[in-house]
Amino acid sequence: MKLTQQQIDDFHREGWLFLPELFSEEETAYLAREAVAIYAADRPEVWREKSGAPRTAFAAHLYNEGFAALAAHPRMIEPIEQIFGEKLYMHQFKINAKSAFTGDVWQWHQDYGTWKRDDGMPEPRAMNIAIFLDEVMPINGPLMLVPRSQHAGDLKASHDRETTSYPLWTLDEETVTRLVREGGIVAPTGKAGGMLMFHGNLVHGSAGNITPYPRKIVYLTLNAVSNYIRSPTRPDYIAHRDFTPIETVDDDALRRLARAHRQAAE
């Protein structure tokens, strides 16, 4: 799969690009079921809110065949290789829960700030990918982006270990206000299967979810192989040390797995 020149231009200007329903209902329904089972597991990779509800599950592609197929899917890998002009490896893989009624906030932040400070990533040549496993609506805690904020570069941040169960390098209100006045806020929404890609320096965050509608999203960080991390401080299930270039699977690999699991359950 290749992006058009217009899509590439839009991404470089705005810092993000949304591709609706890139994955089918059959594929995403299968992954959503797998995610629920993973959240229920007692594993160190599964982090929970202070309430006990699941917050995020790391590295599922290393122990679940469905998410392994997603992690090497050409519909996701090829557009990012096109933008970076080189092969990629998986820096991070997580499934964020944003559970119904209890999903907590993600504070305003830039992801590259964390990758640089905690992992020793040299440059913001890693791409964020968000794949919707549920419908993302304006009411159930969609990801909010500040367009064009990636042009501000790597911003000063503070390490917030108190607000939520997940420590994050967050931005102050004055900085966020200034950037929002310049670029506004957008919150891409859509059906399960949509894919959002955004720059590592794009400012983003999300509100809590107090609706009955869960919002599961797979977040992947695809890093250019030449930009491998130099000094990781986090566990390797959070910041991977395997810099092997990703080789894509067949386009129908995920679909075949979904059908095989459905037939086995019948």
Protein Blocks (a to p, Z undefined) as FASTA:
>chain_A
ZZdfklmmmmmmnopacdehkbcfklmmmmmmmmmmmmmpccfklccdfkopafbdghkl
mmpfklmmmmmgfklmmmmmmmnopacddfbdcddfkpghkaccdddddfklmmmmmnop
abacbccddddfbdcdfklopacddehklmnopadddddfklpmbdcddddfklmmmmmm
mnopadddddehiacdddfklccdddddfbfbdcdddddddddfklpcfbdcbdfklmcc
bfcdcddddfklmmmmmmmmmmmmZZ
